C-alpha cells in the first residue's frame, strides 16, 4: 500500500501493510460493526484459540504463555508493573535499548527506589562472541531483572543472547527480551530461548496490522504476570486477564493467522527472511564503502537481520539542529523515508530491507547523503 513515489527504507519502524491484509482486516471490521456485541464477545472467544495456535506454531511458543497486546512497549510495561521490586534491587539493560523502554525503566527505578545500570556495548562490534560480556560482567547479587533486545533499534544489531540468558538462569535472575523487531525477521523458537518474558511486535516484519503484539511468559511466572489494563479477568488466570482488557479494536489480533499464512503461501517465510537478510548485508557493505564510514559490525553480516545501521558521513550532523529536521529533509526534499537514529552524541542512518526494496533504493539514499555532506 506504499506510495509509488516514495523510497521507503523504514520498514523497521511501523512496517508496511500488504493490500490483502488491509482488505482482510477491513472485512473483519465491517462484520464487527454489523453486530458489535457478538463481534467483541462471542467471536473473539471463538477465534482466540486459533490465533494463539497460529502464532505459537510460527514463533515456537507454548499457547498457554501467549498474551496478546497492542505492541511490545505495552508488553514490557505489563512485565515491569507485575514485578514486586524491593528497594535496593537492580535492573540491567544496554545503552542500545529502545528509548521508550529506557524511559520506562528510568520511571520504574525512580518509583521503586531501585538502581538502573545501563551497560554500554562499545562500537564498532568486532566479535559476535564477546558482545554480551559487558552485560554478564555487570550481574550482581541484587540484580532482579535484565532487559535486553534481541535486535537493537538504534544500531540494528542481532544480539547473541544464549550465553547471557543461560547465566541469568543459573543465578535465578529474571530476564525480559525485547523482541520488537525479531518476529518475521529471524527464525524464532521463543519457548526454548530461556527468557522469563518475551515481548514482540507483529506490525513490523510480520506485516500484521498496527495493534498486533504479544507477550510470552514462562510457565513459572504465569500467575504473577498481569496486563497493564486490569479488567474483569483479574486473578482468573493469565489467559482470562490478557484475552479481555477492555474495549479495543481486536481485529488486528484476528488478522494474525491470515497474514502468517498469506506470506507463507506467497513467498515462504524462509525465502523472505533469506532475501531480506541478503539485501541488508549488501546494503550495509555498499553504503559503508560509498560513504567512507566505519561499519558498526562485521561486514559478513553475522550480526544483521533485515536492517543495517551506519554512521553518517562527517559534516552532516553539524548541518541540522536535530535529527528530526534531517529526517524531514530526506522525506520532503528527497522523498526518502529512513530513520536517523541517535546513540550518545552520534547519529546513525538505519536502513531496512523488505520484499518491495531494490538496490536502487539504497543508492538513492547514498546520493542524497553525499549531497548533504
RAFEN-V913229 format. One line per field, one symbol per residue. ss: DSSP state (2 for helix, 1 for strand, 0 for the rest). psi: psi as a letter, one per 20 degrees, with the letter a starting at -180 (. if undefined). Layout:
ss=???
psi=???
This chain:
ss=0000001100222200002222222222222222022222022222222222222222200022211110022222222222000000011111000022222222222222001111100000000000002222200000111111101000000100022222222220011111100010010002220000111110000000000011111022222200000000000002222220000000222202222222222200222222222222222222222220001000000000001111100002222000222222222220011011111001111111000000222222222222220
psi=jqpijpooklhifjappqghgghghhghgghghhmgghhhfgghghigghghgggghhjlpqhhjpppahrhghgghgghhhpnqqpirqpparijqphhgggghggghhhjlrppooppopqqphphhihighggiipahjohpppqqhoqghikpopoiggghgggghjkpqqopnkhigphgqpqmghjhjqgqppqqiieiikrqpjorqpppqhijgiipqrgopbhjpjjqgggghhokaprojhgghighghghggghghphggggggggghggghgggghghilqpqirqiijijqdjrqqqqqqqhghiiqhrhhhghhghghhilpopqoqpocjqqqpoqqorhiqqhhghhhgggghhgh.
